[in-house]
């Protein structure tokens, strides 16, 4: 299925930010993509327009019932000027998994990727070229009926905005400190933990705020029933090297099936590294540390790519992992994946798409 994407260019271009001081999610480009959905008509009227505030009725359903999903991916500028995306079809396939759970009409995956490429091409001058920078892409869908009643909306908007970014964590590729959350619960099987929907992130905020007060960058969530099995960090899937094997929590309905997670598993297996997706208890992790078998830990996600974990705090029990240094496999995955993303390493997996 294909639609013509109409383009209305801005008459007041913005001043671009300093590439060496971007932060994450602070700056936005000149344009955005919008497409409408109307029940009985389907998705229609795709367009690129100047970046501007949305005009919403105060009764718009997304504001009251949270029927929305989002995705996150990046565009990278190579040294020879090409613009690359990393597995964008996987993002849009996952968007449709979220859509299904939230009763939102599915997107045409191929067209959604074309929409991403179109808005990136339009604002390609915003792609930063300083080391470690990229253009973050945020596709999202909101329900737009003006109605105060609990039901799926009959109308939606699919929107894509762009943001030039640096490192997600201030530590960059240096190990982060993680607080293990034992009180609050983010998600349970049967709920929406496997989707990218705003409510999941709203549920995580209080624990994140409390962890930050204690000096920790992020929160590691335990399962919502027994509070003993490791799930994920708020913005990352997690991996642990225990006695020579890389283990990561299995995707069983309460955690996000991360695209960087999946790519990391494929890389590890291609290198012949023993890798397992299974249930891991926090006690097992601490026992492995006590016996000297916990060799490294790291998180994976689009925003940070790879983020080594140097410290965990579980109920006041603090452990340091790999002497607080980046581990061998975290470094190898990071170098390989970012090398592919910036066009410096051959992509043997068919993951890279040129804009």
DAZIQUI-V878934 format. One record per backbone hydrogen bond with DSSP energy under -1.0 kcal/mol. CO is the residue of the C=O (numbers start at 1). NH is the residue of the N-H. Records with the same first field share a line. If there is no record, write none. Layout:
CO = NH + NH
This chain:
6 = 48
18 = 21
23 = 166
30 = 51
32 = 49
33 = 160
34 = 47
35 = 158
36 = 44
37 = 156
38 = 41 + 42
42 = 38
44 = 36
46 = 6
47 = 34
48 = 8
49 = 32
57 = 60
59 = 147
60 = 63
61 = 64 + 65
62 = 66
66 = 68
67 = 143
69 = 141
73 = 137
75 = 135
76 = 84
78 = 81
82 = 78
83 = 355
84 = 76
85 = 353
87 = 91
88 = 92
89 = 93
90 = 94
91 = 95
92 = 96
93 = 97
94 = 98
95 = 99
96 = 100
97 = 101
98 = 102
99 = 104
108 = 112
109 = 113
110 = 114
111 = 115
112 = 116
113 = 117
114 = 118
115 = 119
116 = 120
117 = 121
118 = 122
119 = 123
121 = 124
123 = 126
124 = 127
130 = 133
134 = 165
135 = 75
136 = 163
137 = 73
138 = 161
139 = 71
140 = 159
141 = 69
142 = 157
143 = 62
145 = 61 + 147
149 = 151
154 = 39
155 = 144
156 = 37
157 = 142
158 = 35
159 = 140
160 = 33
161 = 138
162 = 29
163 = 136
165 = 134
169 = 172
171 = 174
176 = 310 + 311
177 = 217 + 218
178 = 313
179 = 220
188 = 191
192 = 195
196 = 70
197 = 200
198 = 202
199 = 203
204 = 208
205 = 209
206 = 210
207 = 211
208 = 212
209 = 213
211 = 216
212 = 215
218 = 179
219 = 234
220 = 181
221 = 231
228 = 282
229 = 223
232 = 221
233 = 236
236 = 233
237 = 300
239 = 298
240 = 247
241 = 295
242 = 245
245 = 242
246 = 276
247 = 240
248 = 278
256 = 258
258 = 262
259 = 263
260 = 264
261 = 265
262 = 266
263 = 267
264 = 268
265 = 269
266 = 270
267 = 271
268 = 273
269 = 272
274 = 246
276 = 248
280 = 230
281 = 285
282 = 286
283 = 287
284 = 288
285 = 289
286 = 290
287 = 291
288 = 293 + 294
289 = 292
293 = 243 + 295
296 = 241
297 = 309
298 = 239
299 = 307
300 = 237
301 = 305
304 = 306
305 = 301
307 = 299
308 = 176
310 = 321
311 = 178
312 = 319
313 = 180
314 = 317
317 = 314
319 = 312
321 = 324
322 = 325
327 = 331
328 = 332
329 = 333
330 = 334
331 = 335
332 = 336
333 = 337
334 = 338
335 = 339
336 = 340
337 = 341
338 = 342
339 = 344 + 345
340 = 343
351 = 87
353 = 85
